[in-house]
Amino acid sequence: MMGNLKTSFMFLSDVMADDFDLVRVMKGDEELASAFLEMGEDYMGSEPPELRGRFLRSVVDLQVEEERWLYLLRVDAGFIGFVHMKVDTTDRPGWGWMMEFYIRPEHRRRGRGRRLYERSERILVNRGVKDIWLTSNPEAIPFWRAVGFAETGEKVEFNDYSVMVKSV
Ligand SMILES: CC(C)(COP(=O)(O)OP(=O)(O)OC[C@H]1O[C@@H](n2cnc3c(N)ncnc32)[C@H](O)[C@@H]1OP(=O)(O)O)[C@@H](O)C(=O)NCCC(=O)NCCS
């Protein structure tokens, strides 16, 4: 009996074998928040330290809204990236808005960014989103193109990031 049960569980875990988890961070969950803050320091490396800390903490504090998500990407028990996104209510109401997106440098170019994006897109689509937008730094444009985004030609005035959109 136990044997059968064990076999069934093993079978189930085989079917579900997936070392790739999205873990949602909510305000007040300090253990997850600190993993985000640590990766965020690298993500925002070019910004002044004081601004980095304040911005990253504000992202955590915003995780009380139903249609805003901060997910950490966990692979093989380690956190290797994150996505911060929401259903936009201001610039493009009803659109999905990818605000922050990151994979640790040593894990890049192995398809993890693509996979994290696809999972994130599914979450937005399940909420009824039909279009997604973001602003990309110049280095990330090839990645966003690879996952189906196109530049609109608009640029953010203060940092020259490119506006990119995708219909889903
Ligand atoms: C952008 C980023 C998330 C990509 O993550 P990643 O895990 O390396 O992406 P993937 O391996 O899934 O790449 C998928 C495809 O995107 C394209 N791509 C990704 N990074 C690229 C790069 N540096 N140069 C050119 N093409 C790139 C390729 O077509 C790639 O497919 P391939 O490896 O088979 O050629 C990662 O580089 C990163 O975190 N950068 C710093 C933070 C950042 O800029 N975030 C975006 C904010 S707008």
The ligand as a MOL file (V3000), in Angstrom:
LIG
                    3D

  0  0  0     0  0            999 V3000
M  V30 BEGIN CTAB
M  V30 COUNTS 48 50 0 0 0
M  V30 BEGIN ATOM
M  V30 1 C 17.3620 40.4760 -20.9100 0
M  V30 2 C 17.5330 39.2200 -20.0810 0
M  V30 3 C 16.3460 39.0800 -19.1250 0
M  V30 4 C 17.5720 37.9840 -21.0160 0
M  V30 5 O 17.5930 36.8010 -20.2200 0
M  V30 6 P 18.2140 35.4190 -20.7810 0
M  V30 7 O 17.8760 34.3490 -19.8200 0
M  V30 8 O 19.6440 35.6000 -21.1220 0
M  V30 9 O 17.3740 35.2440 -22.1290 0
M  V30 10 P 17.2240 33.8970 -23.0090 0
M  V30 11 O 18.4100 33.0180 -22.8310 0
M  V30 12 O 15.8870 33.2980 -22.7210 0
M  V30 13 O 17.2210 34.5040 -24.4780 0
M  V30 14 C 16.1830 34.2860 -25.4180 0
M  V30 15 C 16.6010 34.9130 -26.7190 0
M  V30 16 O 16.6850 36.3420 -26.5690 0
M  V30 17 C 17.7690 36.8450 -27.3680 0
M  V30 18 N 18.7930 37.4230 -26.4860 0
M  V30 19 C 18.8440 37.3350 -25.1260 0
M  V30 20 N 19.8930 38.0390 -24.6490 0
M  V30 21 C 20.5200 38.5620 -25.7250 0
M  V30 22 C 21.6690 39.3770 -25.8840 0
M  V30 23 N 22.3940 39.7960 -24.8220 0
M  V30 24 N 22.0510 39.7340 -27.1490 0
M  V30 25 C 21.3570 39.3160 -28.2130 0
M  V30 26 N 20.2400 38.5380 -28.1200 0
M  V30 27 C 19.8310 38.1750 -26.9000 0
M  V30 28 C 18.3330 35.6430 -28.1310 0
M  V30 29 O 17.6060 35.5420 -29.3590 0
M  V30 30 C 17.9750 34.5120 -27.1980 0
M  V30 31 O 17.9010 33.2680 -27.8570 0
M  V30 32 P 19.2800 32.4460 -28.1070 0
M  V30 33 O 20.0610 32.4240 -26.8240 0
M  V30 34 O 18.7740 31.0880 -28.5230 0
M  V30 35 O 20.0170 33.1760 -29.1880 0
M  V30 36 C 18.8730 39.2490 -19.2820 0
M  V30 37 O 19.9210 39.5140 -20.1770 0
M  V30 38 C 18.9150 40.3010 -18.1850 0
M  V30 39 O 18.4460 40.0590 -17.0720 0
M  V30 40 N 19.4840 41.4830 -18.4680 0
M  V30 41 C 19.6630 42.5390 -17.4560 0
M  V30 42 C 18.3380 43.1270 -17.0110 0
M  V30 43 C 17.5490 43.6970 -18.1590 0
M  V30 44 O 18.0850 44.3530 -19.0370 0
M  V30 45 N 16.2390 43.4230 -18.1330 0
M  V30 46 C 15.3230 43.9470 -19.0980 0
M  V30 47 C 14.8100 45.2570 -18.6290 0
M  V30 48 S 13.9500 46.0880 -19.9260 0
M  V30 END ATOM
M  V30 BEGIN BOND
M  V30 1 1 1 2
M  V30 2 1 2 3
M  V30 3 1 2 4
M  V30 4 1 2 36
M  V30 5 1 4 5
M  V30 6 1 5 6
M  V30 7 2 6 7
M  V30 8 1 6 8
M  V30 9 1 6 9
M  V30 10 1 9 10
M  V30 11 2 10 11
M  V30 12 1 10 12
M  V30 13 1 10 13
M  V30 14 1 13 14
M  V30 15 1 14 15
M  V30 16 1 15 16
M  V30 17 1 15 30
M  V30 18 1 16 17
M  V30 19 1 17 18
M  V30 20 1 17 28
M  V30 21 1 18 19
M  V30 22 1 18 27
M  V30 23 2 19 20
M  V30 24 1 20 21
M  V30 25 1 21 22
M  V30 26 2 21 27
M  V30 27 1 22 23
M  V30 28 2 22 24
M  V30 29 1 24 25
M  V30 30 2 25 26
M  V30 31 1 26 27
M  V30 32 1 28 29
M  V30 33 1 28 30
M  V30 34 1 30 31
M  V30 35 1 31 32
M  V30 36 2 32 33
M  V30 37 1 32 34
M  V30 38 1 32 35
M  V30 39 1 36 37
M  V30 40 1 36 38
M  V30 41 2 38 39
M  V30 42 1 38 40
M  V30 43 1 40 41
M  V30 44 1 41 42
M  V30 45 1 42 43
M  V30 46 2 43 44
M  V30 47 1 43 45
M  V30 48 1 45 46
M  V30 49 1 46 47
M  V30 50 1 47 48
M  V30 END BOND
M  V30 END CTAB
M  END
